[in-house]
Amino acid sequence: MGRYLLYAIGEIVLIVIGILIAIAIDNNNEERKIQKMEQVYLLGLKNEFEQSRIKLQTLIEFNRNSYEDARMIAGYITSGKFPDEAELSVLLFNAISYEIAYNPNNSLLNEVISTGYLKNFRNAQLRQELAAWESVIQGIHRQEATMREQREKMLDLFRTDEGSIRTILDLSGVSENEIGLEKCKTTESNLKILRSKAFENNLLPYVLTAINTENNHYIPLLERINNILQLLDGDISE
């Protein structure tokens, strides 16, 4: 009877050990699958954030050119020495014709977050940065909306008798090169807009908002992207 009990206990121990080994092997296999998938996501996110960085760098340069031209117009108003009509048209077109908006590549990041896979990333700092990304971008968009509002206020002045959008388009070359319209035979001058206090009162806040957008939003965002890319590089296996 004692031998039988020892044999039975031995069988049970062997079965338990076998189960534990099987569980360990299964866990190891599952861990390898998770790590392999993590590497796929990390490489994809690296490419995505590199593209987003290029977009942001381009947008920073574009926004800077825009507010620099707007600031040049403000300088003409201050000095009272106005440019010729053609130069003013180019400055006005570059300053207020384009909408500044940052649209990063977020498709893979959205997938990682929506599927809940983000919790499998081993780097806690990286998880935190990626989880906060959407709220950061929303803050950028709110700032851009403020800048867009200032820009629209200036454009509204040209939608009245105070200014001529057609003159801007004609003398900047947009009418012919982009719209396919011949220049008007007569040109209505926009130089009078430089004497408008309403225009100056909208121009200066626009310049301030654009500079603030660069210094307090775009530049910190660029630094954040660089930090995320550094974290990604640190976790990507060679």
C-alpha atoms as one frame of an Amber mdcrd trajectory, in Angstrom:
protein
   0.000   0.000   0.000   2.858   2.357   0.876   4.587   1.636  -2.409   1.372
   2.287  -4.286   0.933   5.632  -2.544   4.506   6.636  -3.326   3.992   5.609
  -6.942   0.724   7.576  -7.159   2.298  10.639  -5.570   5.238  10.357  -7.962
   2.850  10.186 -10.910   0.997  13.246  -9.676   4.260  15.155  -9.197   5.389
  14.221 -12.704   2.041  15.334 -14.138   2.206  18.651 -12.261   5.792  19.200
 -13.392   4.773  18.416 -16.962   1.877  20.863 -16.777   4.126  23.570 -15.330
   6.717  22.990 -18.052   4.004  23.175 -20.726   2.653  26.407 -19.213   6.158
  27.872 -19.071   6.815  26.926 -22.708   3.449  28.369 -23.723   4.146  31.569
 -21.779   7.579  31.882 -23.371   6.090  31.391 -26.817   3.400  33.974 -26.081
   6.023  36.400 -24.766   8.085  35.968 -27.919   5.000  36.631 -30.030   4.274
  39.801 -28.040   7.875  40.981 -28.338   7.905  40.227 -32.071   4.679  42.170
 -32.568   6.030  44.982 -30.403   9.035  45.272 -32.702   6.741  45.462 -35.732
   4.788  48.273 -34.101   7.908  50.093 -32.919   9.396  50.092 -36.419   6.097
  51.259 -37.892   5.735  54.015 -35.307   9.286  55.161 -35.964   8.482  55.602
 -39.643   5.198  57.323 -38.790   6.789  59.820 -36.394   9.638  60.506 -38.809
   7.056  61.479 -41.431   5.200  63.581 -38.860   8.466  65.338 -37.997   9.082
  66.210 -41.650   5.542  67.611 -41.898   6.051  69.710 -38.783   9.435  71.045
 -39.911   7.882  72.052 -43.235   4.948  73.699 -41.452   7.256  75.630 -39.108
   9.121  77.049 -42.097   5.874  77.838 -43.890   4.372  79.575 -40.852   7.588
  81.539 -40.316   7.627  82.770 -43.911   3.993  83.785 -43.529   4.423  85.850
 -40.373   7.706  87.334 -41.623   5.889  88.729 -44.655   3.082  89.952 -42.418
   5.650  91.598 -40.147   7.212  93.275 -43.188   3.820  94.755 -44.045   3.555
  96.015 -40.468   6.971  97.622 -40.881   5.799  99.483 -43.969   2.789 100.749
 -42.025   5.050 101.981 -39.213   7.545 103.698 -41.513   4.934 105.190 -43.813
   7.150 104.220 -46.788   4.858 101.940 -48.703   6.002  99.288 -51.229   4.819
  99.230 -54.815   1.587  97.449 -55.653   3.252  94.261 -56.939   5.428  93.780
 -53.850   2.471  94.429 -51.545   0.391  91.878 -53.422   3.052  89.184 -52.998
   3.461  90.015 -49.306  -0.278  89.936 -48.700  -0.726  86.670 -50.583   2.082
  84.958 -48.654   0.936  86.380 -45.337  -2.790  85.645 -45.291  -3.735  83.343
 -48.157  -2.645  80.002 -46.681  -4.210  78.116 -43.823  -1.677  76.770 -41.327
  -2.696  73.338 -40.015  -0.676  70.401 -38.693  -1.924  66.956 -39.680   0.468
  64.259 -38.413   0.469  60.633 -39.527  -1.434  58.881 -36.735  -2.963  55.804
 -38.366  -0.692  53.197 -36.775  -0.633  54.946 -33.413  -4.436  55.027 -33.428
  -4.443  51.292 -34.139  -2.033  50.582 -31.284  -4.184  52.564 -28.859  -7.629
  51.448 -30.068  -6.685  47.744 -29.952  -5.282  48.108 -26.437  -1.884  46.877
 -27.562  -0.149  49.896 -26.058  -0.176  48.178 -22.650   2.212  45.542 -24.042
   4.955  48.111 -24.669   7.622  47.509 -22.045   8.901  51.086 -21.940   6.655
  52.968 -19.500   7.900  56.389 -20.629   7.143  55.546 -24.257   3.660  54.337
 -23.313   3.040  57.621 -21.504   4.235  59.743 -24.426   2.141  57.832 -26.960
  -0.960  57.891 -24.764  -0.687  61.686 -24.390  -0.065  62.360 -28.091  -3.682
  62.923 -29.113  -4.333  65.478 -26.367  -1.155  67.339 -27.376  -2.305  67.491
 -31.005  -5.721  68.739 -29.934  -3.966  71.598 -28.126  -2.053  72.399 -31.319
  -5.293  72.475 -33.287  -6.896  74.865 -30.808  -3.959  77.241 -31.202  -4.180
  76.961 -34.988  -7.886  77.781 -34.785  -6.990  81.027 -32.992  -4.495  81.879
 -35.706  -7.061  81.002 -38.374  -9.549  83.371 -36.751  -7.034  86.234 -36.849
  -6.278  85.490 -40.495  -9.973  85.479 -41.412 -10.451  88.889 -39.810  -7.824
  90.325 -42.154  -9.310  88.585 -45.166 -12.724  89.985 -44.293 -11.375  93.498
 -44.943 -10.530  92.458 -48.511 -14.023  91.081 -48.986 -15.339  94.635 -48.685
 -14.667  97.777 -50.700 -11.588  98.484 -48.565  -9.399  96.110 -50.572  -9.163
  94.005 -53.714  -8.459  90.281 -53.613  -8.306  90.314 -57.420  -5.388  92.758
 -57.360  -3.500  90.473 -54.971  -4.096  87.453 -57.199  -3.256  89.293 -60.412
  -0.019  90.912 -59.267   1.231  87.862 -57.346   0.817  85.738 -60.486  -1.838
  83.471 -58.981  -4.613  84.498 -61.363  -2.709  83.353 -64.451  -0.553  80.540
 -63.068  -2.982  78.795 -60.734  -6.506  79.878 -61.680  -6.029  80.373 -65.397
  -7.481  83.899 -65.519  -6.167  86.828 -67.467  -5.139  89.877 -65.477  -7.666
  92.654 -65.209  -6.898  95.556 -67.502  -7.368  97.978 -64.615  -5.864  97.454
 -61.170  -7.496  98.638 -57.977  -4.803  99.623 -55.481  -4.521  97.957 -52.088
  -2.069 100.556 -50.776  -4.944 102.319 -49.044  -5.389  99.275 -46.794  -2.062
 100.154 -45.191  -3.647 103.340 -43.885  -6.510 101.389 -42.335  -6.342 101.172
 -38.552  -8.687  98.184 -38.674  -6.214  96.326 -40.902  -3.275  97.105 -38.615
  -5.323  96.120 -35.556  -5.890  92.701 -37.113  -2.444  92.322 -38.670  -0.468
  92.732 -35.446  -2.426  90.124 -33.416  -2.034  87.739 -36.343   1.751  88.184
 -36.298   1.848  87.722 -32.523  -0.333  84.613 -32.691   1.774  83.086 -35.469
   5.021  83.707 -33.561   3.464  82.292 -30.386   2.305  79.231 -32.321   5.854
  78.555 -33.436   7.657  79.254 -30.169   5.192  77.797 -27.671   3.553  75.023
 -29.680   5.418  73.876 -32.791   8.954  73.965 -31.363   7.971  72.088 -28.145
   6.065  69.597 -30.305   9.152  69.063 -32.456  11.170  68.387 -29.303   8.490
  65.936 -28.159   8.639  64.081 -31.479  12.429  63.891 -31.252  12.103  62.450
 -27.740   9.581  59.845 -28.903  11.857  58.844 -31.775  14.751  58.501 -29.333
  12.630  56.235 -27.103  11.596  54.168 -30.111  15.197  53.770 -31.244  16.162
  52.613 -27.757  13.564  49.833 -27.821  14.018  48.636 -31.392  16.181  45.526
 -31.588  19.117  45.575 -33.974
